Amino acid sequence: DILYLTELNPIWREALRPLFDSYPHQIGKGPNLLLSRFPLEQARAVEVTFEVAKAANETIGHSALPISETLRPYWWSHELLMATAVAGDHRLSLVGLHAPTPRSDLSILIQKATALVIAANLPPASNRDGSVVLGDLNTSNFSPTFRFFVKHTDLLDSTQGFGHSPSWGPLIFKKSRLPWLGTAIDHILVSKNISVSERETGPDLGSDHRWVMARLSW
């Protein structure tokens, strides 16, 4: 019912057009695309700029991260796709993202700042039926960054109870080496009032990533 795709180029976008009949509600004009069978409300793209991250850091009541003015010239932003899916009487807050690759201390800081921006944009728990964050977080569920993410968004890892599920691994001689060299960096996180009845990682389709799927219910 909900599909998030990332790292799209114009050729892939054109090839995906047949999906639009099944998923008529969409947001995303660049490399990221969020598709839904359900109508979307408040659909918007949010850029995690220095100003947005700094504001989110301050709204949580204390500075969780050392986001100082000295970082402003070096900061780079990335896009969150946010919307509320309306499924009958239920509303599901959605966030699709492709976080920066953790190649430096700053990129790890930006990853963590993304969690604060998401937390600042999700409706209060008492006013929503559920929340789902999905996409390439570029961090393993064993990492301190991931623990920071779930702590500050107050979400749960959908793999709980389904075992380790690697979704990314290096391509060696153009072939993926999962699960032997793989790790889980593509995630589906859910609010605590959502149940996960199925969790699956897709087959090797020639990419260094594999798709992940979760079946959710209230």
C-alpha angles and dihedrals in degrees: 000000000000123000129182121191128183141185091037121165127196092267092054092045091055092046091053095056093103087065091062092076090059094038104038095166114075145162129187133073102188131049092316126073132182115195128188139181087205125071114266126224126194091010109181145147115238119199114213094221125165091261094049092047093047091050092049090049090055097045095063090073098255137036104270091176134038095244101162130174089251088073095056097091092049100043120111124195132222134189133260119194110212132181144140116243114213111213107174107292092347129089123202120195109218132198122181119187148163106206124207119272109259098241097136143016089263094053090050089050090051090050090054092044088056089062090055092049090051091048090050092052100045114095118250113280093246092058101049136065094215148326134225128189114191137171145065106328091175091222132095121243087240093060130101087234091059091048089051089050097053092041096055097038091044090224133136131234108249091215091072107122093012101079132236110331114187113204102173135046137154120274110239115188086350091300127110117241099209134181095006095062097015136112137184112260099140108080146181113203122189138192118255094256091061122089122212111213098170135022124183140172117210130237128267106283097171098276127108085239132063124207120252126211134188130185109217136191139175 
